[in-house]
Amino acid sequence: MTGLPAGEYPAPGGAGQPPRPGDAACPDGTCVTCSDSAVRVTVTRLLPDAMAVVDTGSGQQEEVSIALVTAQPGDAILVHAGEAIALLPRP
């Protein structure tokens, strides 16, 4: 119990509650932790601790976990909630 009225959440990350769309942690109205879709991205470089920098295809680069896949720079992967969940076949 958080002590808040039903339907209200503490600040993002507070009391174990995930951020919701519109919260400060979800500035563009979508939340990486509650999205229902996986996104195709391309690995641009590997980082320590099973992390990688990926190109989202929109000119942005983001860091994601690749702990569940064996990916190399140039590989296309599916990412859901910041976690690579599949390595896509090369054309």
C-alpha positions, 0 to 999 in steps of 0.5 A: 500500500502506498497510502495514496487514493485509488488510481494515484501513483507516487512520483516515477520510481517511487514505492516500486511503481512504474512510470506512466505516460505523461509522467516526467519519466515519460516526456513524450507520452510513451514509456519504455517500460510499458510499451507493447511493441518491440522496435527494430534497431541497429547495433552501432557499438558494444559497451561493457556489461552486456550493453550496446549503443543502437541506431533507432533509425530516426537519427537518435542513438540509445543504450540498450541491454543485449544480455539476452542475445548475441549481437555485434555492430551492424546487427539488427535486433528487436528491443522491448523495454530497453532489452534486446529480445531477438537478433534479426536475420541479415538480408 
